[in-house]
Amino acid sequence: MWASEPHRLADYNRVDLDLTHELFMRVLRGEPLFLGDATVVLPLPD
């Protein structure tokens, strides 16, 4: 994939980074994360 279509891998990584950043910001703001049919709020470390 990397040799034949590097742009697809780069596009995927860009989307993954955007989603990861949004999840991180939700944790910092104390907002819920939705995992399947469960809602989870992760505590911040002390």
C-alpha positions as CSV (number, residue, x, y, z in Angstrom):
1,M,0.0,0.0,0.0
2,W,2.7,2.5,1.0
3,A,4.6,2.0,-2.3
4,S,1.6,1.9,-4.6
5,E,-0.8,4.4,-2.9
6,P,1.0,6.5,-0.3
7,H,-1.6,9.2,-0.4
8,R,-4.3,6.8,0.8
9,L,-2.2,6.0,3.9
10,A,-1.5,9.6,4.5
11,D,-5.2,10.5,4.2
12,Y,-6.1,7.7,6.6
13,N,-3.5,8.9,9.2
14,R,-4.7,12.5,8.9
15,V,-8.3,11.4,9.7
16,D,-7.1,9.2,12.5
17,L,-5.1,12.1,14.1
18,D,-8.2,14.4,13.9
19,L,-10.4,11.8,15.6
20,T,-7.7,11.1,18.3
21,H,-7.4,14.8,19.0
22,E,-11.2,15.2,19.3
23,L,-11.3,12.3,21.8
24,F,-8.4,13.7,23.8
25,M,-10.1,17.1,24.0
26,R,-13.4,15.5,25.1
27,V,-11.5,13.7,27.9
28,L,-9.9,17.0,29.0
29,R,-13.3,18.7,29.0
30,G,-14.8,15.9,31.0
31,E,-17.3,15.1,28.3
32,P,-18.6,11.6,27.7
33,L,-17.1,9.1,25.2
34,F,-19.5,6.8,23.5
35,L,-18.2,3.2,23.2
36,G,-20.8,1.0,21.5
37,D,-23.9,1.2,23.6
38,A,-22.0,2.5,26.7
39,T,-21.2,6.0,27.7
40,V,-17.9,6.5,29.6
41,V,-16.3,9.6,31.2
42,L,-12.6,9.1,31.9
43,P,-11.2,10.7,35.0
44,L,-8.3,13.1,34.7
45,P,-5.1,12.0,36.6
46,D,-4.4,13.8,39.8
